[in-house]
Amino acid sequence: MSFPAPFFKWRPHPWHGLDVGPDPPRLVYAYIELTPYDRVKYELDKQTGYLRVDRPNRTSSFAPTLYGFIPKTYCGERVKAMMPGAKTGDGDPLDICVISERPINVGEVILKARVVGGLPMLDNHEADDKIIAILDNDAMWEGVQDVSHLPVIMVNRLRHYFSTYKMLTPDDPPVKVGEAYSRDHAEQVIEAALADYAEQFGE
């Protein structure tokens, strides 16, 4: 007698109820909040697990890639310790930007992402790393194993977006985005965020 495959009776919370990935920190799951087509900033509601409207985009900058977070990660003390100048982690799951040749124009999807690097970002003195990854099995980008293999213009677009997406006047809180770091460092950041999550929320 065969039995049906197990399933979630209720919708799992995207941050706490999904697995981190099939082979972390190299191959992780990403929960997508924003696509390059979105003109409104969506953000996970931490209590319900649904996406909520945070605000219309304040500037003319739009996310150049898919953007979301890695489940069961948390930017706490270990992530902070890896970011020079940080006073604290931002208290959120670890952000991830996912590059895909084919357009994905809907949010609230889960995908497998192959980590290739990241961007160090200080947002008002909080560590707010942006992991950079490739959609797994994307044939166009299969040769990219490290952020240094990506076109420079693509990395510059990501740096520009995160440097400006909150800024309207010179008086806005400071955001600093450094040079991209390697896959090896990105994997260390993910491991730190996994350990921070385990400490904050338990295994």
Secondary structure, 3 states (H helix, E strand, C coil): CCCCCCCCCCCCCCCCCCCCCCECCCEEEEEEEECCCCCEEEEECCCCCCEEEEEECCCCCCCCCEEEECCCCCCCHHHHHCCCCCCEECCCCCEEEEECCCCCCCCCCEEEEEEEEEECEEECCEECCEEEEEECCCHHHCCCCCHHHCCHHHHHHHHHHHHHCCCCCCCCCCEEECCCECHHHHHHHHHHHHHHHHHHHCC
